[in-house]
Amino acid sequence: MLKQLATIVSAGFIGTTAFAGVTYNFDAITSNGAGSVIIAEAQLAVEVIDNGGTVEFLFTNTGSEACVISEIYWDDNAGFSLVYDSMSTTTPAGVAFHTGSNPANLPAGNTVAFDSNFSVEADNPEPKWGIGPSEDLSVYFTYTGSYADLIAAMDSGELRVGIHVKSFENGQSESLITTTTTGVPTPTAALAGLAMLGAAGLRRRREA
């Protein structure tokens, strides 16, 4: 069994770099409409991915209810010196952002001492170019320090991400920030762990 597992792991990982990722949900800091808060917290998330030299923030809108991420903000109190690299999307069409935003800080961010160091904004007109249902956006940065320390800062709230969400059916907009509880490892990270487990089991058999 271990030999079979090691073979599967070897075939899947030799010559392929597996990057770990941690997914964070968002908590609303405004409550302009009860329904809009429920929708935003349920279907919006960001995955923080180690890309081997850069870090990727992958924003997803996985629900079907109307809402669009229109601005994204970073508040770095941990000193990672995030330097913008690039943006991309897997969405066929309809997602386009540029650096800088108006307003410069997350709306209502002052209520939770959120002070933006960097931001991106959907190209006008909204909501056409924002992150709507079934759409995504990746924002890449170079940074100082380690990925493990960056994730620890996300967990503690020293590094926070804020989003401004519009185009709810009730006509309201909401501001949300990343949760400070420990994120959930993605399947990519789990597969990397499986690879190490298989390799360790193979070594034990050889040593026996």
Secondary structure as a PSIPRED ss2 file (coil, helix, strand):
# PSIPRED VFORMAT (PSIPRED V4.0)

   1 M C   1.000  0.000  0.000
   2 L H   0.000  1.000  0.000
   3 K H   0.000  1.000  0.000
   4 Q H   0.000  1.000  0.000
   5 L H   0.000  1.000  0.000
   6 A H   0.000  1.000  0.000
   7 T H   0.000  1.000  0.000
   8 I H   0.000  1.000  0.000
   9 V H   0.000  1.000  0.000
  10 S H   0.000  1.000  0.000
  11 A H   0.000  1.000  0.000
  12 G H   0.000  1.000  0.000
  13 F H   0.000  1.000  0.000
  14 I C   1.000  0.000  0.000
  15 G C   1.000  0.000  0.000
  16 T C   1.000  0.000  0.000
  17 T C   1.000  0.000  0.000
  18 A C   1.000  0.000  0.000
  19 F C   1.000  0.000  0.000
  20 A C   1.000  0.000  0.000
  21 G E   0.000  0.000  1.000
  22 V E   0.000  0.000  1.000
  23 T E   0.000  0.000  1.000
  24 Y E   0.000  0.000  1.000
  25 N E   0.000  0.000  1.000
  26 F E   0.000  0.000  1.000
  27 D E   0.000  0.000  1.000
  28 A E   0.000  0.000  1.000
  29 I C   1.000  0.000  0.000
  30 T C   1.000  0.000  0.000
  31 S C   1.000  0.000  0.000
  32 N C   1.000  0.000  0.000
  33 G C   1.000  0.000  0.000
  34 A H   0.000  1.000  0.000
  35 G H   0.000  1.000  0.000
  36 S H   0.000  1.000  0.000
  37 V H   0.000  1.000  0.000
  38 I H   0.000  1.000  0.000
  39 I H   0.000  1.000  0.000
  40 A H   0.000  1.000  0.000
  41 E H   0.000  1.000  0.000
  42 A H   0.000  1.000  0.000
  43 Q H   0.000  1.000  0.000
  44 L E   0.000  0.000  1.000
  45 A E   0.000  0.000  1.000
  46 V E   0.000  0.000  1.000
  47 E E   0.000  0.000  1.000
  48 V E   0.000  0.000  1.000
  49 I E   0.000  0.000  1.000
  50 D E   0.000  0.000  1.000
  51 N C   1.000  0.000  0.000
  52 G C   1.000  0.000  0.000
  53 G C   1.000  0.000  0.000
  54 T C   1.000  0.000  0.000
  55 V E   0.000  0.000  1.000
  56 E E   0.000  0.000  1.000
  57 F E   0.000  0.000  1.000
  58 L E   0.000  0.000  1.000
  59 F E   0.000  0.000  1.000
  60 T E   0.000  0.000  1.000
  61 N E   0.000  0.000  1.000
  62 T C   1.000  0.000  0.000
  63 G C   1.000  0.000  0.000
  64 S C   1.000  0.000  0.000
  65 E C   1.000  0.000  0.000
  66 A C   1.000  0.000  0.000
  67 C C   1.000  0.000  0.000
  68 V E   0.000  0.000  1.000
  69 I E   0.000  0.000  1.000
  70 S E   0.000  0.000  1.000
  71 E E   0.000  0.000  1.000
  72 I E   0.000  0.000  1.000
  73 Y E   0.000  0.000  1.000
  74 W E   0.000  0.000  1.000
  75 D E   0.000  0.000  1.000
  76 D E   0.000  0.000  1.000
  77 N C   1.000  0.000  0.000
  78 A C   1.000  0.000  0.000
  79 G C   1.000  0.000  0.000
  80 F C   1.000  0.000  0.000
  81 S C   1.000  0.000  0.000
  82 L C   1.000  0.000  0.000
  83 V E   0.000  0.000  1.000
  84 Y E   0.000  0.000  1.000
  85 D E   0.000  0.000  1.000
  86 S E   0.000  0.000  1.000
  87 M E   0.000  0.000  1.000
  88 S E   0.000  0.000  1.000
  89 T C   1.000  0.000  0.000
  90 T C   1.000  0.000  0.000
  91 T C   1.000  0.000  0.000
  92 P C   1.000  0.000  0.000
  93 A C   1.000  0.000  0.000
  94 G C   1.000  0.000  0.000
  95 V C   1.000  0.000  0.000
  96 A C   1.000  0.000  0.000
  97 F E   0.000  0.000  1.000
  98 H E   0.000  0.000  1.000
  99 T E   0.000  0.000  1.000
 100 G C   1.000  0.000  0.000
 101 S C   1.000  0.000  0.000
 102 N C   1.000  0.000  0.000
 103 P C   1.000  0.000  0.000
 104 A C   1.000  0.000  0.000
 105 N C   1.000  0.000  0.000
 106 L C   1.000  0.000  0.000
 107 P C   1.000  0.000  0.000
 108 A C   1.000  0.000  0.000
 109 G H   0.000  1.000  0.000
 110 N H   0.000  1.000  0.000
 111 T H   0.000  1.000  0.000
 112 V H   0.000  1.000  0.000
 113 A C   1.000  0.000  0.000
 114 F C   1.000  0.000  0.000
 115 D C   1.000  0.000  0.000
 116 S C   1.000  0.000  0.000
 117 N C   1.000  0.000  0.000
 118 F E   0.000  0.000  1.000
 119 S E   0.000  0.000  1.000
 120 V E   0.000  0.000  1.000
 121 E E   0.000  0.000  1.000
 122 A E   0.000  0.000  1.000
 123 D C   1.000  0.000  0.000
 124 N C   1.000  0.000  0.000
 125 P C   1.000  0.000  0.000
 126 E C   1.000  0.000  0.000
 127 P C   1.000  0.000  0.000
 128 K C   1.000  0.000  0.000
 129 W C   1.000  0.000  0.000
 130 G C   1.000  0.000  0.000
 131 I E   0.000  0.000  1.000
 132 G C   1.000  0.000  0.000
 133 P C   1.000  0.000  0.000
 134 S C   1.000  0.000  0.000
 135 E E   0.000  0.000  1.000
 136 D E   0.000  0.000  1.000
 137 L E   0.000  0.000  1.000
 138 S E   0.000  0.000  1.000
 139 V E   0.000  0.000  1.000
 140 Y E   0.000  0.000  1.000
 141 F E   0.000  0.000  1.000
 142 T E   0.000  0.000  1.000
 143 Y C   1.000  0.000  0.000
 144 T C   1.000  0.000  0.000
 145 G C   1.000  0.000  0.000
 146 S C   1.000  0.000  0.000
 147 Y H   0.000  1.000  0.000
 148 A H   0.000  1.000  0.000
 149 D H   0.000  1.000  0.000
 150 L H   0.000  1.000  0.000
 151 I H   0.000  1.000  0.000
 152 A H   0.000  1.000  0.000
 153 A H   0.000  1.000  0.000
 154 M H   0.000  1.000  0.000
 155 D H   0.000  1.000  0.000
 156 S H   0.000  1.000  0.000
 157 G C   1.000  0.000  0.000
 158 E C   1.000  0.000  0.000
 159 L E   0.000  0.000  1.000
 160 R E   0.000  0.000  1.000
 161 V E   0.000  0.000  1.000
 162 G E   0.000  0.000  1.000
 163 I E   0.000  0.000  1.000
 164 H E   0.000  0.000  1.000
 165 V E   0.000  0.000  1.000
 166 K E   0.000  0.000  1.000
 167 S C   1.000  0.000  0.000
 168 F C   1.000  0.000  0.000
 169 E C   1.000  0.000  0.000
 170 N C   1.000  0.000  0.000
 171 G C   1.000  0.000  0.000
 172 Q C   1.000  0.000  0.000
 173 S C   1.000  0.000  0.000
 174 E E   0.000  0.000  1.000
 175 S E   0.000  0.000  1.000
 176 L E   0.000  0.000  1.000
 177 I E   0.000  0.000  1.000
 178 T E   0.000  0.000  1.000
 179 T C   1.000  0.000  0.000
 180 T C   1.000  0.000  0.000
 181 T C   1.000  0.000  0.000
 182 T C   1.000  0.000  0.000
 183 G C   1.000  0.000  0.000
 184 V E   0.000  0.000  1.000
 185 P E   0.000  0.000  1.000
 186 T C   1.000  0.000  0.000
 187 P H   0.000  1.000  0.000
 188 T H   0.000  1.000  0.000
 189 A H   0.000  1.000  0.000
 190 A H   0.000  1.000  0.000
 191 L H   0.000  1.000  0.000
 192 A H   0.000  1.000  0.000
 193 G H   0.000  1.000  0.000
 194 L H   0.000  1.000  0.000
 195 A H   0.000  1.000  0.000
 196 M H   0.000  1.000  0.000
 197 L H   0.000  1.000  0.000
 198 G H   0.000  1.000  0.000
 199 A H   0.000  1.000  0.000
 200 A H   0.000  1.000  0.000
 201 G H   0.000  1.000  0.000
 202 L H   0.000  1.000  0.000
 203 R H   0.000  1.000  0.000
 204 R H   0.000  1.000  0.000
 205 R H   0.000  1.000  0.000
 206 R H   0.000  1.000  0.000
 207 E H   0.000  1.000  0.000
 208 A C   1.000  0.000  0.000
